[in-house]
Amino acid sequence: MTRQLRLNAFDMNCVVHQSPGLWTHPRDRADTYNTLRYWTDLARTLERGCFDAIFLADVLGIYDVYQGSPAAALEGAVQVPVGDPMLLVPAMAAVTEHLGFGVTATLSYEHPYPFARRMSTLDHLTNGRIGWNIVTGYLNSAAKGMGLARQQGHDTRYEIAEDYMQVVYKLWEASWEDGAVLRDRATGRFADPARIHRVEHDGPYFSLSAIHLCEPSPQRTPVLFQAGASTRGRQFAAEHAECVFINGPSMQVVRPIVADIRRRAEACGRDPREIVIFTMMTVITDTTAEAAREKFAAYRAYASETGGLTLMSGWTGIDFAKLPPDQPIRYGEHDAMTSALEAFTIADPDRSWTPREIGAHAAIGGRSPVIVGSPSEVADALQAWVEETDVDGFNLAYVVTPETFTDFVDLVVPELQRRGAFRTGYAPGTFREKLYGPGRARLPDTHPAARVRIKG
């Protein structure tokens, strides 16, 4: 039986996401990111293409590692200016019925009490179509913006995340019982106080005594994404995540990460096949292979290798401007995104990367591989990635927006559907039910969140 792919569109509330310089392309509309029309049009296109979700990246702070300055990021609009991704969701939800929304939120810099309310609100407004991409942050500039001298160490950030998750699980799952909301107009009783409980938590990083401010939403806990492929990140994903976003420039890098996450999930008592794993991919396609190659060459003329190195410097914590441009880089421990550095060093011993090569690579599609070809060639390549790495699907980055997404919907989706490798319509229900089937709006009993539920 042909394995069906999962597809998310990968975007960010900014001018430059993963392809620095391409905002200057005459057909690109990324600089209209600060208008509702940009996002509602994109949402309609993605739902027409039966995408699972739009996965919204986010970052607090500015990429100021390259040349020890924010100048390159500011001049090239490299993920700055950047708006809040959560505020985009209600507008996109209003013009769609099925599209899911994976929203990145950094837990290191906000208290779980108000955050839990925002996610519950979005789950209500989308009728159960919200997901949370759990990240811990990686830029020192974000920590300084929050009044700290520097960010916590990499593994310490995950210790904080563990405590954070216990708080939000209690707020979402253990504060309001099923049936607590009455909406009884005759008696004037909206809710039964006896079935609403104060959450008490006194952990190593967070303490609170509070009732969750929202009534139960369709999913209660949003679909849980996690985007961290370091060793510590994989363990966190195996314990908590339903969907995992990983990244690597080749199958050789991605394959062992997938296997390790599934192995860890099984060791945690979870079904490893229910961990839905996405890897980042950039696709450039046209009606013929020759036209696709010509399009790629035209795109390359607008790409900024300085912008690519600005991104990579921020992701890894290494100032690539200080390294010999043609000398292979080596792995070293840093407190930024350790998996980003691993992907270009120790993850694939048969491939070495120089700063010059990394800058050119990251200028089109960031850290992802780039597939260039006709619709059938792209479909072949995507299916090969699934077979060779055991990923479930792809977070598709754009080069030129909305062109990259429109090309994929109009050309590649029909080819995948013809092969039986992609759905032709949506299943009913919440985001989680679309992933796992009817009756699965709530997290399963095997998930850590289930441990805090009130037993009826």
SVG drawing of the C-alpha trace seen along z (x, -y; Angstrom):
<svg xmlns="http://www.w3.org/2000/svg" viewBox="-36 -48 77 50">
<polyline fill="none" stroke="black" stroke-width="0.4" points="0.0,0.0 1.3,-3.5 2.2,-5.5 0.4,-8.9 2.4,-11.9 1.7,-14.7 2.3,-18.3 2.6,-21.5 3.5,-24.9 6.4,-26.5 6.1,-30.3 6.9,-33.0 5.3,-36.4 8.3,-38.3 9.8,-39.3 12.6,-36.8 12.1,-33.3 14.4,-30.6 15.5,-32.2 17.3,-35.5 17.3,-38.0 14.4,-36.4 12.0,-39.1 13.5,-41.3 12.3,-38.9 9.6,-40.7 7.0,-38.0 7.6,-37.7 5.0,-39.1 6.7,-38.4 7.0,-42.1 3.2,-42.2 3.5,-39.8 2.0,-42.6 -1.4,-42.5 -4.3,-40.2 -4.7,-39.6 -1.4,-37.9 -2.3,-35.3 -6.0,-34.7 -5.0,-34.2 -2.3,-31.8 -4.7,-29.9 -7.2,-29.4 -4.5,-28.2 -3.2,-25.6 -6.7,-24.3 -7.3,-24.0 -4.2,-21.8 -5.4,-19.7 -2.4,-20.6 -2.5,-19.4 -1.5,-22.7 0.4,-25.9 3.4,-25.7 4.3,-29.2 7.9,-29.6 8.8,-32.3 11.9,-33.6 12.3,-36.1 15.4,-38.2 17.5,-39.3 20.2,-37.4 23.2,-39.4 25.9,-36.7 27.2,-37.2 29.9,-39.9 28.9,-40.5 26.2,-42.8 22.5,-42.9 23.3,-45.0 23.2,-42.2 19.9,-40.9 18.3,-44.4 19.6,-45.4 18.5,-42.2 15.3,-41.7 16.5,-38.3 13.7,-37.2 13.3,-40.8 11.0,-42.7 8.9,-39.8 5.3,-39.8 3.5,-37.6 2.3,-34.4 -0.6,-33.8 -2.5,-36.9 -2.6,-35.5 -4.5,-32.4 -8.1,-33.7 -8.0,-35.5 -6.9,-32.3 -9.3,-30.2 -12.2,-32.4 -11.6,-31.7 -10.9,-28.0 -12.7,-25.0 -10.1,-22.2 -6.6,-23.7 -4.6,-23.2 -2.3,-25.8 1.0,-24.9 2.1,-28.0 5.6,-28.3 5.9,-29.8 9.0,-30.0 8.3,-28.8 11.5,-30.2 10.2,-33.7 6.6,-33.7 4.7,-32.3 2.5,-29.3 -0.6,-30.8 -1.4,-33.5 0.0,-31.3 -2.4,-28.5 -5.3,-30.9 -4.1,-32.1 -3.8,-28.6 -7.2,-27.6 -8.7,-30.8 -7.2,-29.8 -8.5,-26.3 -12.0,-27.6 -11.8,-30.2 -10.5,-27.6 -12.9,-24.9 -10.1,-22.6 -7.5,-23.3 -4.6,-24.7 -1.2,-23.1 1.7,-24.4 5.3,-24.0 7.2,-23.8 10.6,-25.5 13.0,-26.8 14.8,-29.5 18.4,-29.8 19.3,-33.5 21.1,-35.4 19.5,-38.6 16.1,-37.2 17.3,-36.7 18.7,-40.2 15.4,-41.6 13.8,-39.9 16.2,-41.5 18.5,-38.6 22.3,-38.6 22.2,-35.6 20.0,-32.6 20.1,-29.5 22.3,-26.6 20.9,-24.2 20.0,-21.3 18.8,-23.6 16.3,-25.1 14.8,-21.6 14.7,-21.1 12.6,-24.4 10.5,-23.0 9.7,-19.8 8.4,-21.9 6.5,-24.2 4.7,-21.2 3.5,-20.0 1.9,-23.4 0.1,-23.7 -1.1,-20.1 -2.7,-20.7 -4.4,-23.9 -5.7,-22.4 -6.6,-18.9 -7.2,-19.1 -8.9,-22.4 -12.3,-22.1 -14.0,-18.7 -16.0,-17.4 -19.5,-18.6 -18.5,-21.5 -20.0,-23.9 -23.8,-23.9 -25.0,-26.9 -28.3,-26.6 -30.3,-29.7 -33.3,-28.7 -31.4,-28.6 -28.7,-31.2 -25.9,-28.7 -23.2,-28.8 -20.9,-26.4 -20.8,-24.1 -18.1,-25.4 -17.8,-22.0 -16.4,-20.6 -13.9,-23.3 -10.6,-23.0 -7.7,-25.1 -4.4,-24.0 -1.6,-23.9 2.0,-23.6 5.3,-24.1 8.0,-23.0 11.7,-23.8 11.0,-26.7 7.3,-27.5 4.8,-27.9 1.1,-28.8 -2.2,-28.4 -4.9,-29.2 -8.0,-28.1 -7.6,-27.9 -9.3,-31.0 -10.9,-29.2 -13.6,-26.6 -12.5,-23.4 -11.8,-23.8 -12.4,-21.1 -8.9,-19.6 -8.1,-20.9 -4.4,-20.4 -3.4,-21.6 -1.7,-19.3 1.9,-19.2 4.7,-19.8 8.3,-19.9 11.2,-21.3 14.5,-20.2 16.7,-17.4 19.5,-17.6 19.9,-14.5 18.1,-16.3 15.5,-17.6 14.8,-14.1 14.1,-12.8 11.7,-15.6 10.0,-14.9 9.7,-11.2 8.0,-12.0 5.7,-14.8 5.4,-15.5 2.8,-14.2 4.4,-15.8 8.2,-16.4 9.8,-18.8 13.4,-17.9 15.8,-19.3 18.9,-18.2 20.5,-18.7 20.5,-15.0 18.9,-11.7 22.1,-10.6 21.5,-13.2 17.8,-12.8 17.4,-9.0 19.2,-8.3 17.3,-11.1 14.0,-9.6 15.0,-6.2 16.2,-7.5 13.0,-9.5 10.9,-6.5 13.1,-4.3 12.9,-6.7 9.1,-7.1 8.7,-3.3 10.9,-3.3 8.6,-5.9 5.6,-3.5 4.2,-5.3 3.4,-4.0 6.3,-5.1 4.2,-5.1 2.0,-7.7 4.8,-10.2 4.3,-12.1 7.7,-13.3 8.1,-16.1 11.4,-17.2 12.0,-20.5 12.0,-20.6 12.2,-23.2 10.6,-22.4 11.0,-24.3 8.8,-22.9 7.3,-23.8 5.5,-22.0 8.7,-20.5 12.1,-19.7 13.8,-22.2 11.4,-25.0 12.0,-24.1 15.8,-24.3 15.5,-27.7 13.3,-28.9 15.9,-27.8 18.6,-29.6 16.5,-32.7 15.9,-32.5 19.6,-32.0 20.3,-35.4 18.4,-37.1 19.8,-34.9 21.9,-36.5 24.7,-34.3 25.4,-36.9 21.8,-36.4 22.4,-32.6 25.4,-33.0 23.5,-35.4 20.8,-32.7 23.4,-30.0 25.4,-32.1 22.2,-32.7 21.2,-29.1 24.6,-27.7 25.9,-30.5 29.1,-30.6 30.1,-33.8 30.8,-32.4 32.4,-35.7 35.4,-34.8 36.0,-31.4 38.2,-30.8 35.6,-30.7 37.0,-27.5 38.0,-25.5 35.6,-22.7 33.9,-23.6 34.2,-21.5 31.7,-20.6 31.9,-22.2 29.4,-22.6 27.4,-25.8 24.2,-26.9 22.3,-27.8 20.7,-25.2 23.1,-22.3 21.3,-20.2 21.9,-22.9 25.7,-22.5 25.6,-18.7 23.8,-18.6 26.7,-20.2 29.5,-18.5 29.3,-15.1 25.9,-13.9 27.3,-12.9 31.0,-11.9 31.1,-11.5 30.3,-15.2 32.2,-18.2 31.0,-21.8 32.9,-25.1 31.4,-28.4 31.2,-29.4 29.2,-26.3 26.9,-26.7 26.2,-30.3 25.3,-29.3 23.2,-26.4 21.3,-28.4 20.5,-31.2 17.9,-29.0 15.7,-27.1 17.8,-27.6 19.1,-24.2 16.7,-22.1 17.5,-20.1 16.2,-21.6 14.3,-19.5 14.2,-20.9 12.2,-19.2 8.9,-18.4 5.9,-17.4 6.7,-13.7 10.3,-14.2 9.4,-16.0 6.8,-13.3 9.5,-10.7 11.9,-12.5 9.4,-13.1 8.4,-9.4 12.0,-8.4 12.6,-10.5 9.7,-8.8 10.9,-5.4 14.6,-6.0 14.3,-8.1 10.9,-7.0 9.6,-10.5 5.9,-11.0 5.9,-14.2 7.4,-17.6 7.4,-21.2 7.6,-22.9 9.6,-26.2 9.1,-28.7 11.6,-30.5 9.2,-33.0 5.8,-33.5 3.1,-32.7 4.5,-31.2 6.3,-28.3 3.1,-27.2 0.9,-27.8 3.2,-25.8 3.2,-22.9 -0.6,-22.9 -1.3,-23.2 1.4,-20.8 2.8,-18.4 -0.4,-17.8 -2.3,-16.4 0.6,-14.1 0.8,-12.8 -3.0,-12.3 -2.8,-10.4 -0.3,-8.0 -2.4,-7.6 0.3,-9.3 -1.8,-12.2 -5.3,-12.7 -8.0,-14.1 -10.1,-15.7 -10.2,-16.2 -11.5,-14.0 -13.9,-15.7 -13.1,-16.8 -10.3,-18.6 -6.7,-18.9 -5.8,-15.9 -8.7,-13.8 -7.4,-14.6 -4.1,-13.2 -5.2,-10.2 -8.8,-9.5 -12.4,-10.1 -12.9,-10.2 -9.2,-11.3 -9.8,-14.9 -8.1,-14.5 -4.6,-13.3 -4.5,-9.5 -4.2,-7.9 -0.6,-6.9 0.5,-10.6 2.0,-12.3 -0.8,-14.8 -3.3,-12.1 -1.6,-11.5 -3.0,-14.8 -6.5,-14.3 -9.3,-14.2 -10.5,-10.6 -14.3,-10.6"/>
</svg>
